[in-house]
């Protein structure tokens, strides 16, 4: 039986853990109170991060053999530091080993060199052999192909956004060979529906761990064709991992150049996918999801809004309880 590795987001190199004999799985929200997070963490931490902290400190997730957290978002970096402090103070029970993948997403030669060094160190720390890394890369690339097949059906108007995101979620929760095989089987028998008359909408903002907003848009007659989010349209990235040369370099470059995170700099690099997608996917409207507790992505909203306005693309900023606003926005798009 494979060892279990919890990962907090998409910028943990899945292939290194898989090559070391682990079954990596995303750590997600779950219902229930978070008393330890309420005691030690400020209100600015979102629900998912609070749940991860609480469950790891309480021993509820002691079945995990290791948890890997990247430094590619402020909340994840602080999560790692808070977990270390909780352990130091003896405020945790049965916490698994916690490992920091210190990847910096500033596009500089210094960050590249540092990130490659940290990736080599991770391979060494987890004792992943070269042969196993190549096998993990092959498995992961197969899964990325399956993700792109889902996205292609959606771009063609043949799969609703909520169904696409539900399928893609398993990219992060199952072994990727299993994911690739199951997706191909399901797509052969999937109930596909047309969306020719529905406004094509892109969702941007805080990452969501379920497609509730997609279903809300669909309820009012809209069609979510893309989301600027590692849980949906950007899960596979733009390219596969290179299958030639040094596997550690290939893995690192995938996560350095082709994985989304809040800390990508400069802004031109961070905005490139969003801007190209608005044009390429014939987006008719953009929904910005920025909940009240957010203190990260909202800083970028004025820049994105100005760019959309310069191109005449309608948009709506929504917070938490947004059904009436979404209904009105979709209706305005439908009227053209």
SVG drawing of the C-alpha trace seen along z (x, -y; Angstrom):
<svg xmlns="http://www.w3.org/2000/svg" viewBox="-33 -51 54 53">
<polyline fill="none" stroke="black" stroke-width="0.4" points="0.0,0.0 1.3,-3.4 2.1,-6.0 -0.3,-8.9 0.8,-12.5 -1.4,-15.4 -0.7,-18.5 -2.2,-21.9 -2.4,-23.1 -1.3,-22.6 2.2,-23.9 3.5,-20.9 5.3,-18.7 3.0,-15.6 5.5,-13.7 8.2,-13.8 5.9,-12.4 4.5,-9.8 8.1,-8.9 8.9,-8.4 6.1,-5.9 3.4,-8.2 -0.3,-8.6 -0.6,-12.5 -4.0,-13.9 -5.2,-17.5 -6.3,-18.6 -9.7,-20.2 -12.4,-21.7 -14.7,-19.5 -17.7,-20.4 -17.4,-20.8 -15.9,-23.3 -12.3,-24.4 -11.6,-25.1 -7.8,-25.0 -7.8,-27.3 -10.2,-29.6 -7.7,-29.7 -4.5,-30.2 -5.3,-31.7 -6.5,-35.2 -9.8,-35.7 -8.0,-36.5 -7.3,-32.8 -9.9,-31.2 -12.0,-28.3 -10.0,-25.6 -6.7,-26.7 -8.3,-26.8 -9.6,-23.3 -6.2,-22.0 -4.6,-23.5 -7.3,-22.3 -7.4,-18.7 -3.6,-18.4 -3.2,-19.7 -6.0,-17.7 -4.8,-14.4 -7.9,-14.0 -5.7,-13.5 -3.0,-11.4 -3.5,-8.7 -1.4,-10.9 2.3,-10.0 3.4,-13.5 1.9,-16.9 3.7,-19.1 3.0,-22.8 4.4,-25.2 5.5,-28.8 3.5,-30.0 0.8,-31.7 0.8,-33.9 -1.8,-31.7 0.1,-28.5 3.4,-29.9 1.8,-31.1 0.0,-27.8 3.4,-26.0 4.8,-28.4 1.7,-28.1 1.9,-24.3 5.6,-24.5 4.8,-26.8 1.9,-24.6 4.1,-21.6 6.9,-23.5 4.4,-24.6 3.0,-21.1 -0.4,-22.1 -0.8,-19.3 -1.6,-15.6 -0.6,-13.0 0.5,-15.6 2.1,-14.0 5.5,-15.2 5.1,-18.6 7.4,-19.6 7.9,-23.0 8.5,-23.1 10.1,-26.5 9.2,-27.5 9.3,-31.2 7.1,-32.3 8.9,-35.5 10.2,-35.2 13.9,-35.9 17.1,-33.9 17.7,-33.9 14.3,-32.4 14.8,-29.8 18.2,-28.7 16.8,-28.6 13.7,-26.7 15.7,-24.1 17.9,-23.6 14.9,-23.2 13.4,-20.7 16.6,-18.7 16.6,-18.7 13.0,-17.5 13.9,-14.6 16.8,-13.7 14.7,-14.1 12.0,-11.8 14.4,-9.4 12.8,-9.4 14.8,-7.5 15.2,-8.7 13.3,-5.8 10.4,-6.4 10.4,-10.0 10.1,-9.3 7.2,-6.8 5.4,-9.5 5.9,-12.0 4.4,-9.6 1.4,-8.9 0.9,-12.6 1.1,-13.6 -1.6,-11.0 -3.8,-12.6 -3.2,-16.1 -4.3,-14.9 -7.5,-13.7 -8.1,-17.1 -7.6,-18.8 -10.2,-16.4 -12.7,-17.6 -11.8,-21.3 -12.1,-20.8 -15.6,-19.5 -16.5,-22.4 -15.1,-25.0 -17.1,-23.4 -20.3,-23.9 -20.8,-20.2 -20.2,-20.0 -21.4,-22.3 -18.8,-24.0 -20.0,-22.3 -19.7,-18.9 -16.2,-19.7 -14.9,-20.9 -16.4,-17.9 -14.4,-15.6 -11.2,-17.6 -11.3,-17.6 -10.3,-14.0 -7.0,-15.0 -5.9,-16.0 -7.5,-13.3 -6.7,-10.0 -3.7,-8.3 -3.5,-9.9 -3.4,-6.7 -6.7,-5.8 -8.0,-9.3 -7.0,-9.2 -8.7,-5.8 -11.9,-6.7 -12.3,-10.0 -12.0,-8.5 -14.6,-5.9 -17.0,-8.5 -16.6,-10.8 -17.6,-8.0 -21.0,-7.7 -21.3,-11.3 -24.6,-13.1 -23.5,-16.1 -25.7,-19.1 -25.5,-22.1 -25.0,-25.6 -25.2,-27.7 -27.8,-30.1 -26.1,-30.6 -23.7,-33.5 -20.1,-32.3 -18.7,-33.3 -15.3,-33.1 -14.9,-33.0 -11.9,-34.6 -10.9,-35.3 -10.5,-33.1 -10.2,-29.4 -13.2,-27.4 -13.2,-23.7 -16.7,-23.0 -18.6,-24.2 -21.5,-25.8 -21.0,-29.1 -20.9,-27.3 -24.2,-25.7 -25.7,-29.1 -24.6,-30.5 -26.2,-27.5 -29.4,-27.8 -29.9,-31.3 -29.0,-30.3 -25.3,-31.0 -22.5,-28.8 -19.1,-28.8 -16.6,-28.0 -13.5,-28.7 -12.1,-29.7 -8.7,-31.2 -8.2,-28.6 -5.9,-25.6 -9.0,-23.5 -10.5,-24.0 -9.2,-25.3 -5.6,-25.6 -5.2,-22.2 -3.3,-20.6 -1.4,-23.8 -0.4,-24.7 2.0,-21.9 3.0,-18.4 6.2,-17.8 9.1,-17.4 10.1,-13.7 13.7,-14.4 16.8,-15.4 16.9,-15.7 13.6,-14.7 14.2,-17.0 14.6,-20.0 11.6,-19.0 9.4,-18.7 10.7,-22.0 10.2,-24.0 6.6,-22.7 5.8,-24.1 7.9,-27.2 6.6,-28.3 3.3,-26.6 1.5,-26.5 -0.8,-29.2 -0.4,-30.9 -1.1,-34.2 2.6,-35.1 3.5,-35.1 5.4,-38.3 5.6,-40.5 1.9,-41.2 2.3,-40.7 3.1,-37.1 0.3,-36.6 -2.3,-38.2 -1.2,-36.5 -3.5,-33.4 -6.6,-35.4 -6.2,-37.9 -5.6,-35.3 -8.5,-33.2 -11.0,-36.1 -10.2,-36.4 -9.6,-32.8 -12.7,-31.4 -15.0,-34.2 -15.9,-35.2 -19.0,-37.4 -18.8,-38.2 -16.5,-37.7 -17.5,-36.9 -15.0,-38.0 -15.4,-36.0 -13.8,-37.9 -15.3,-36.9 -15.3,-39.3 -12.5,-37.5 -10.1,-37.8 -7.0,-39.9 -5.0,-38.8 -6.7,-38.6 -8.8,-41.8 -5.7,-43.9 -5.5,-42.8 -9.2,-43.4 -8.9,-47.1 -6.2,-46.2 -8.3,-43.3 -11.5,-45.4 -9.8,-48.3 -8.5,-45.8 -11.9,-44.3 -13.5,-47.8 -11.0,-48.8 -12.3,-45.9 -16.0,-46.3 -16.3,-43.0 -19.0,-43.1 -18.1,-41.9 -19.6,-41.5 -17.8,-41.5 -19.5,-39.2 -18.8,-38.5 -20.6,-35.7 -24.4,-35.7 -24.7,-36.6 -27.7,-34.8 -29.7,-37.9 -26.6,-39.7 -25.6,-36.6 -29.2,-36.2 -29.3,-39.9 -25.8,-39.7 -26.6,-36.6 -29.9,-38.1 -28.2,-41.2 -25.7,-39.1 -28.6,-37.1 -30.3,-40.2 -27.0,-41.2"/>
</svg>
